[in-house]
Structures are given as C-alpha cells and as structure tokens.
Amino acid sequence: MVNSVLDRLMPAPLCLAPMVGLTHFAVRSAIQEYLPEGVTTLWPTEMLNSRRVPREEMNDRPETFMLDARHGLCPQLLGNEELPIRDSIAKLESWGACAIDINMGCPVQKALSHNYGVALMGDIDYAARVTEFAVRHAKVPVSVKMRAGLQKDEEFLVRFVKAIEDAGASWITLHPRSAEQKRRGRADHSQVRRVVSELRIPVIANGDVQTAQDAFDLMGQTACARVMVGRAFVARPWILRELRRDPMTGQLSLDSSERLSAQQEAREYGRFVRRVIEISYDTYRPEDVARRLRFFVYHGHRWLDFGHAFYAAMSGLKEKQAFLDCTEQFFLQPLSMQSHTQLRG
Ligand SMILES: Cc1cc2nc3c(=O)[nH]c(=O)nc-3n(C[C@H](O)[C@H](O)[C@H](O)COP(=O)(O)O)c2cc1C
C-alpha cells in the first residue's frame, strides 16, 4: 500500500548516498543502468553549498550536471540561512528536482565553523527552523540527512528527530554515527530502530551496508523504510537488482537469480568502471575527469582482490583511452571480489 511521499518517489528499497567527489552525474548514470526496468528510486547530488547555488551556472561542472533530472533527483543542500536556501531551492526545482535534502551530517571542520552540516545538530530549535523555512519555500518534499548527533546521546537524538518531523520533513535519513566518529568505528543501527519507533514519517537507514543481504538484514532489524548505500555503491551497484520491494505490500525479497559469484562481480566491476570513464569523458571537460576517476577507484577498489594494484595503475593516467586500456588490460586476469572489506574514510 502506498502510504507516504517516499513510497511515491522511491518504490525501490535502495538509493545512493550523497558523497562529495563521487555522487556526480557520470557515477549516478552508470549506477542507474543497474536499476531493474520500471523501478524508480531517488538520486542525490553531493552536498551543494546554498550560498553558491543561486549564482551557479548549471550543468557547468561535474557537481552540477543534472542531465538525469527526470530520474528522480533529490539534490542535497548545505546551509543554514533562509534566503540562500530559498533561492537555491527555487533554482533546483526549476532544474527538475523532485525533492530536496538538507545536510545535517557533514562533520568536517569547515561545516562546524560555519554552523551548518552536523553543527545544526547542536541546536534543536535552529535545526527545526531551517527545516521549516526549507519546507515553506519548497514545492517539492524536503528531507533531512543527519548523523546520530554531536556525541552519542540517544535521548537527544529522539528529541531532535521529533522536532525535524514537526517542522515538516517528509522523511529523514539517519547515518547513526556521531560527529566525532566521522566515518570511523561502526554505525550503531540500534539508534535507527529507536528512531523508527518514535516517528510517523519514514526513516532511511544509512551506514556500512556492503551487500544486498546486509541491506535486507538492516531493514528486518530496524523496520526502516529504505536503505541508503554510499561507498559500496561505487564498487557493487548491481545490488540494486538483487533486492526487490513489492510496491503494493512493501514486502522485501532477495532475488538469488541476480546474485553474482565473486569472479563475476570482479568482471562486472571492470565493466562498471569503464562505463564511468566513458560517461565522464563524454560529458565533462577533460581537465575535470582524471582526478575524479582516481577518487572513484580509490573508494571502489577495496573489495577487489589486488584492487590496490588497479588503483596504482590508474594513478598516473590522464587520457580517456589510457584509462579504458588500463581497465581492459587489468580485468583480463582472473579476479574476484570480497563480499566485505574494512570500510575506512
Ligand atoms: C567521499 C565521501 C563524501 C561524502 N560526502 C557527503 C555529502 O556530501 N553529504 C552527506 O550527507 N554525506 C556525505 N558522505 C557520507 C555518506 O553519505 C554516508 O552517510 C556514509 O558514507 C555512510 O554510508 P556508507 O557506509 O554506505 O558509505 C560522504 C561520504 C564519503 C565516503
């Protein structure tokens, strides 16, 4: 039964996470190719600064290419001031955004010193006001992506999410690590379960999911509405095909016929990397590509046996054909992918 805005916008069980340097058009487009026919999900951008978006020339740099807006774009905004957020929302909506996400999770020092990102979790009333004015200025639904808080304090987290719900957010995404943890340690998904039990709006769980089975288990353990996958999606995007959600009943199932062996996964990873290379060079200015491709492989290679050798081989390259040849060559050898790796950084 369709019962929330999220059900309408995101029938799929999984979506990609916003990630600076990774969640750009080329990577989104290559991942979209793994979405089963007829299924839709939400596609974030990396966080966009609300002071910059209103003056920004769109489709001008990889972060702002939104040629895939028809696929359900949910751009993420970083900010805490009403006018820049209002003007950014208007611009993003005219560009085709079907929802807007507000970042209340970024823990880098710059965000803390500007009082946005996870710094907003230090002041419940102010965070609620930011949500309220974003909702007031938006024609599309507004969501908030957050961490567990500045420190681990579950009672504070519950008060915080309730204030965000009352302020009009259509759903929240929770990455249950504290600000001080950054991406270290493990995500504590017991906090997702608690928050789900306290809210009426849907909760998307995020953090440390590496396989379709992980996502399936997480949904069972926490009763979250959906799962957001970050780092593992730049290595193993085909898990989009393995996990199904019945749009009418919400029932989840793992499709074992879509499951790839460790060797098939390695070959598929090679194909996926080639698609990202092709789309990047077909879309971006050549000078915008090489560094981004290396960053993409830096995060994705960790599941691949001898992935460090692949990353090293990609490191000095600049031209499209050199990247394609290097990938082609590397994946000629028999390789396999680990189901899990140590997630760092
Ligand atoms: C390179 C990188 C950049 C990130 N940038 C953002 C961002 O722009 N906005 C955001 O909300 N989270 C950002 N994150 C956090 C991810 O969205 C996600 O919450 C985190 O990686 C945990 O999910 P995962 O274990 O599935 O990767 C970033 C993570 C990484 C690895």
The ligand as an ORCA input file, in Angstrom:
! r2SCAN-3c Opt
* xyz 0 1
  C      33.826     10.594     -0.056
  C      32.580     10.804      0.746
  C      31.906     12.012      0.636
  C      30.712     12.222      1.371
  N      30.000     13.374      1.163
  C      28.764     13.508      1.758
  C      27.886     14.581      1.400
  O      28.177     15.397      0.526
  N      26.698     14.666      2.057
  C      26.311     13.752      3.008
  O      25.221     13.865      3.572
  N      27.107     12.726      3.328
  C      28.304     12.557      2.710
  N      29.065     11.461      2.965
  C      28.535     10.414      3.906
  C      27.739      9.370      3.122
  O      26.581      9.952      2.510
  C      27.286      8.238      4.065
  O      26.485      8.793      5.071
  C      28.471      7.498      4.694
  O      29.477      7.201      3.731
  C      27.995      6.180      5.333
  O      27.391      5.354      4.366
  P      28.175      4.090      3.702
  O      28.754      3.283      4.829
  O      27.109      3.361      2.926
  O      29.266      4.655      2.841
  C      30.242     11.226      2.258
  C      30.946     10.012      2.356
  C      32.094      9.787      1.601
  C      32.796      8.437      1.692
*
